[in-house]
Amino acid sequence: MRDFIKNTGALVLAIIAVHLVYQGYVRPEAAQIIESSRLAGTSAPRDLVVILKDWEQEICLILMLWGVFLIGSKCLSIVKNGYLYKVDLLEGTNEGEEMDLATTVDRIEELPDKIKNTPLIQTLISSIRRYLITDDVQNTSDAIETSVDALAVRQEAENSMIRYLIWAIPSIGFIGTVRGIGQALSQADQALAGDISGMTNSLGVAFNSTLVALIISIFLMFLLHQLQRLQDGQIIETQAYCEKFLLNRISK
């Protein structure tokens, strides 16, 4: 619930920030440039504000900022908890003594929630409990693999919104393309009469929206691949940690 509120708040802030920039600078500056070009009898120049002036580009930028926040928060969480893999949480546990392991579980569960809810701690706790119940190393190893597989599935599910954004942004750009081409076709009579400024401006809307959307999509896809690289590393490190600090102790 807290993550939902945080993500929703980030989306609202992105909408407000981008809209204020558009209303205060981008659209007034673009309108001035386009009007100057119209009076001079030329087409609008390819300035950045002219490329970004339409509402499709505004929505794409809002979704880009939100996507960067979603990816950045997940990356930060993984990096911030990376130190746990260098700490022996079972230190002081004698080899093969169930009472010590039970005490260790109690000690781990007393950790702060932000640490206890990390994938490593959850996997470690479930694996120790499986060993205490079954007293079997193979069952414990299976519990580790099951927890790691569940972690991978959960990470993939949590990335679904980011994947949707990467799909939605080019789609919004294509909406701008269709809208711009439709406007250009409606001004065909003016173009045949010799005034092509309206048609070129409408075609600019079509191509600018697609250009911005594709660039943003490529950027977010790059960030998503970096996030997946960190998540894959987290899965590998979690399994390696449990094998090193837990299985090596109980197998002796």
N, C-alpha and C positions, 0 to 999 in steps of 0.2 A: 504493500500500500504506500509506503514511504517513497519507494522508487517511482511509483505511478505519479504521485504528487510532484516529485522533483522533475520528472520528465515533462509533465504537463506545464509546470511553471517555466521550464526552459523554452518550451514551444511558444508560450504566451509572450515571454520576453523577446524572443526572436521576431515574432510578428510585430510587436510594438516598435522595436529598434529599427527594423528594416523599413517599416511603413513611415516612420518619422523621417528617416533619411530620404526616402522617395518623395515625400510631401514637401520637405524642406529644401532639398537640393536637386535631386535627380530630375524630376519632372519639370520644375520651373526652368532649370538650365537647358534641358533638352528642348522645351517649347521655344525658348529664346533662340537657340541655334537653328531650329527648323524654320521659325518665322523669318530669321535673317536670310536663310537660304532661299526661302520662297520669294522674298522681296528681290533678291538678287537674280532670281530665275534659274537657280541651280538646284540639284538634288541635295538632300541633307548629308553632311559629312559623316564619316564613320567614327565619330567620337564615342568614348565609352558611355557617356550618359545617354546618348541617342540609342546605342545598342541595348541599354538596360532599362529604357523608359517604360516599357509595357508591363501590364499586370502579370503576364505569364513569367517574365523574368523575375519579377518581385516575389512571386510564389516560389519559384525555384531557389532563389537566394534564401528565403525563409526556411525551406526544407533542408537546404544545404547546412545552414547554421545548426538546425536541430539535429541533423544527422551527425555533424562533427561533434556535437555535445554527447550524443548517445555513444558514439564510438570512443570518444576521449574518456568518458566516465568509466567505461568498461576496461579500457587499457590502463587507466590510472589505478583501478582497483586491483588488477592483476599485478602490476609493478609494485604497488604499495605493500602487498602481502607476500612478495617474493622472499622476504627475509625468513619467513617461517620454514622454508625448505632447508635452511642452514642450521636450524635449531633442532636438537634432539629432544623432543617432547617426552620420550620414554626414558630419559636419562635417570639412572638410579633404580630402574626396574631389573630385578634379578632374573636370570634366564629361567623360563619355564615355570615361574611361580604365579599361579592364578590370582592369589590374594594381592600381589603387587600390581598386576595388571588391572584388577578391579579398582585398586586405589588410584592408579594412574588415570583411569577413565574419570573417576570422580574429580581428580585434580584438573583434568583438561576441561571438564564441563563447568568448572568454576571460572574459566577464562571469560573475559568480556565478550558480549554477544557479537561484536564486529569481528572478533577473531574466531570465536566458536562457530560462526556461520560460514566460514571460508570452506571451499571444497576440500582442502587438505584435512582440516580438522574433522569435518563430517565423515570423510572416507576413513580416517584413522579410528574414530570412535566406533563406527559400524563394524569395522574389521575386528577390532579388539572384542567387541561384544559377541561377534560370531565365534571367535576362538573360545571365549569364556563359556559359551553355551555348548559348543560341540567338542571342544578340546581336540580339534583336528586341524592340522596345518593346511591341508588341501582345501577344506571348506573356507578357511580364512583367506587363502589365495583367491578362491572363487569370489568371495565377498569383495575383495579389492577390485577385481576385474569388473564385477557388476557395478560397483560404485563409480568406477572410472568411465564405463560405458554410459551410465546415467548422466554423469557430468557432461560428456560429449553431446548427448541428446539435448540436455538442458541448455547448453551454450548455443546449439544450433537453433533451438526454439526462440531463445532470447534475441538472436540476430535477425529474426524474421521481419521485424519492423524496419530495420536498416535496409534489408534487401527490398522491402516494399518501397522505401523512399528512392532507392537507386533505380527501381523500375518506374516509379511514378514521375520522377523528374523529367526524363525524356518524353514521356507521354504528354505532360503539360506543355513541353516544347513543341510537340507535334500539333497540339491544339492551337497554339499560336501560329503555326505554319498554315493550318487549314483556314484560320480566321483571316490571316494576311492575304492568302491567295484569293479567298472569297471577296475581300474588299477590293483587291486589284482587278478582279474580273468585273465587278460592278462599276468600275471606272474606265472600262474599255472605250466607251464612247468619247470620253474626254481625251484619251490617248490618241484615238483616231483623228480628233480635231486638232491635235498638235500639242496638247498639254499633258505631258507624261509625268509630271511631278507627283500627282496623286497616286498613280500606279506604282511608281518607284518607291514611294514612301510605304505603301501597303506591302509591297514585296519585301521591303526592309524589315517590316514587322514579322513576316513569315520566316525569313532566314535568320534574323537576330535571335528569335526565341529558340529556334533549334540549335543554333550555335552555342548559346549560353547554357541550355539544358544539357547538351552533350559534354561540354567541358566540365560542368559540375558533376555529372554522372561519372565521368572518368576519374575525377578527383576523389569522390566518395568511394568508388570501387577500390582505388589504391589504399585508402585508409581502412576499408573493410578487410582487405587481404593482410594488412599489418596486424589488425585485431585478431584475425584467425590464426596468424602465425604465433601470437602470444598465447592464445587459447590452446593451441595444439601443444605448445611447450609446457603449459600448465598441466595438461593431462599427463604428459610424459613424466614430468617432475613429480606429480602426485603418486603415480604408480611406482616410480623409482624410489621415492621416499619410504613408502610403505614396505617395499621389499627390503630396503636396506636396514630400516630401524625396527620394523616389526617382525617380518618373516625370518630374518636372520637370527633374531633372539629366540623365537618360539620353536624354530626348527632344530635347535641344538638340545 
